[in-house]
Amino acid sequence: MRMSLKRQFLRIADRIPDLEPHIFGTKHVTPHVYCDFNGLIQAEMYSLNGVGTALDFARLRIVPFASQRLILYDADCGDDGSPTWLLASALVTEHEPFGLVAKVSRESFRSQPR
């Protein structure tokens, strides 16, 4: 018997320690999810099929869905060599051969110190 995608994520999330349960009525914060920015599928579209991405969804106890807003992050380094995070605002969309992908506009990329 195959488990649903949601059930698979929740089973992974149950094995990750120090997860807080969701508290209803709290302010919604756009989730930060890892994305390998080298996984470009086509112009402005990135894959959400990476292991790090799946682990972040499980850690956050979120099942990805179309039209969901995310902030994607990846490790980077600044011009002076200092470690930074590369961030981008994204919208999850459906893509025929790849399933769910993140659509990112070029203007949304930004850098933040680690």
N, C-alpha and C positions, 0 to 999 in steps of 0.2 A: 504494500500500500504506500503510495507516494504522499509525502507531507506537502502542505501548501507552502508557498514562499514565506508567508507571514509566520507560520509555525516554525519553519526552519530558522528564521532570524531570531525568534523568541527563544528557541532552544539554545542557540549560540549565546545569546545575551544572558541567559540564566547561568552560564558557566563563567562569566566575567565578573570578578569580585567588585565590590563597592559601587554597585549601581543603585541609585535612588529611585524609588517608584515615582511615577508621574503624579503631580498634585494638580487637580483640576482647579481652574480659576486663577492660575498663575499667568504672568505675562509670557506671551509666546516669543521665543527668541529663535531667529532663523538658525537651523542647525548647521554646524561646521562639519563637513565630511571630506575625508581625504580623496584626492583625485590625482592620478599620475598625468600631469599635463603633457607628457610625451605620448599619451594614448589618444592623439587626435584622430578622429574618424573621418571627418571632412571639415570644411571651414566652419569654425566656431562651435563644433560639436565634439564632446569628449566622452569616452567610455566610462560607464559606472560599474563595469564588470571586474574590477581589480579586487584582490584580496583585502588590501587596506581599506578600500571603500566599503566592502561587505562587513568588515569588522567594525567600522565606525557606525554603520547603520544598526548593527547588532548592539553595540555599546549604548547607542542612544535609544534603542528599542523603537526604531522607526522602520516602517516598511515603505520603500520608495514608491511613488505613484506619479503619474503624468500631471503636470501643472504645479508640482511642488516646487517651492523656492528653497535654494540651498546656498550656502557659502562654501565653495571648494577651496582646499588649501593643499600646498605642497611645499617641501623644503626648498630653499633657494639660498643664494648668497648675494649680498649687495655689491656695489662697485668697489668698495674697499675690502671685500672678502669677509665681511662680518655676516654671521648667519641670520637669515630673515625667513619669513613665511611669504609665499606668493599666494595671494587671495584673489578670488573672482566670484562675483555673484552669478548664479546660474538658475535656469528653469529646467526642470525635468520634462522631457518630451519623449514620445515614442518614435522609434526609428526601426523600419521594417527588418533589416537583417540583424540588428544588434539589440533589439528590445528597448529598454529605457536608457536614454543618454542625457547628458547635461548640455544645454545650449547656453553658451557664454558669449556676451558681446565683448569686443576688444577693449572698449572703454572701461569695463568693470574690473580689469586687472589692476591690482595694487600690491604694494609690498609693505610688510609690517615687521619690525624687529622681533626676534625671538627672545 
